[in-house]
Amino acid sequence: MSTIADNIANVRQQIREAAQASGRPPEQVQLLAVSKTKPAGAVREAFACAQRDFGENYLQEALDKQVELADLAITWHFIGPIQSNKTRPIAEHFAWVHSVDRLKIAQRLSAQRPAHLPPLNICLQVNVSGEASKSGCSAAELPALAQAVSQLPNLRLRGLMAIPEPSDDLALLHQRFAAVRELQDSLNLGLDTLSMGMSQDLPVAIAEGATWVRIGTALFGARDYSSKA
Ligand SMILES: *Cc1c(COP(=O)(O)O)cnc(C)c1O
């Protein structure tokens, strides 16, 4: 069985190769380690390999892990669906949120961001898979949402996030990720972040401009959801 250290080395190598293959500087692509369902010990192991950014989907699980790992200088990213009654702890305990898809959530995050913390980094989640996906705003809704979010005082709008439908069709995946990049360009807001690419599709996402790849399985192994409701 490969260790987390081996996996991190492999994923870093994949990122370098994918970046070089598409003529991009590898340092433009950052690795977000997705630790949902994984124990604090796994995060600690990855941290020991100089991994600093971690992504979580489930709020309570993330807060518990943050307490256990309070001795480590981790940058925490929230990447899961957000209910409006859960925005306060997200505003208080994370540096990034990748999964904002409506204005009400952004307004609450801005209002609830503690004054002593820097602005909360925000990616807007956009649905580029049509009916195949339920989360994310539509391409049609995006310009107005981005404009409004960019005005909120305690948020810093950084870019877009997308999760295309899983597919073995490389051409389709290229098309999905390219659509995210084109949407970002068309906003003309000077955004610098494209959060796209997971364990299965990271090279394609990097070829189309990803700046964060969100990787879980390839670092920590398959997830076991049997203990979750
Ligand atoms: C779980 C998850 C990931 C990681 O997916 P893997 O396929 O395990 O790499 C990335 N992004 C989001 C939003 C996720 O929920």
The ligand as a MOL file (V3000), in Angstrom:
LIG
                    3D

  0  0  0     0  0            999 V3000
M  V30 BEGIN CTAB
M  V30 COUNTS 15 15 0 0 0
M  V30 BEGIN ATOM
M  V30 1 C -14.6250 15.2060 -2.6530 0
M  V30 2 C -14.3380 16.4220 -3.4660 0
M  V30 3 C -13.1270 16.5460 -4.1670 0
M  V30 4 C -12.0620 15.4690 -4.2270 0
M  V30 5 O -12.4700 14.4520 -5.0990 0
M  V30 6 P -11.4940 13.2210 -5.4500 0
M  V30 7 O -12.1580 12.6170 -6.6310 0
M  V30 8 O -11.4930 12.3260 -4.2680 0
M  V30 9 O -10.1610 13.7600 -5.7600 0
M  V30 10 C -12.9070 17.7330 -4.8510 0
M  V30 11 N -13.8170 18.7350 -4.8510 0
M  V30 12 C -14.9750 18.6450 -4.1980 0
M  V30 13 C -15.9250 19.7840 -4.2340 0
M  V30 14 C -15.2850 17.4860 -3.4960 0
M  V30 15 O -16.4560 17.4020 -2.8630 0
M  V30 END ATOM
M  V30 BEGIN BOND
M  V30 1 1 1 2
M  V30 2 1 2 3
M  V30 3 2 2 14
M  V30 4 1 3 4
M  V30 5 2 3 10
M  V30 6 1 4 5
M  V30 7 1 5 6
M  V30 8 2 6 7
M  V30 9 1 6 8
M  V30 10 1 6 9
M  V30 11 1 10 11
M  V30 12 2 11 12
M  V30 13 1 12 13
M  V30 14 1 12 14
M  V30 15 1 14 15
M  V30 END BOND
M  V30 END CTAB
M  END
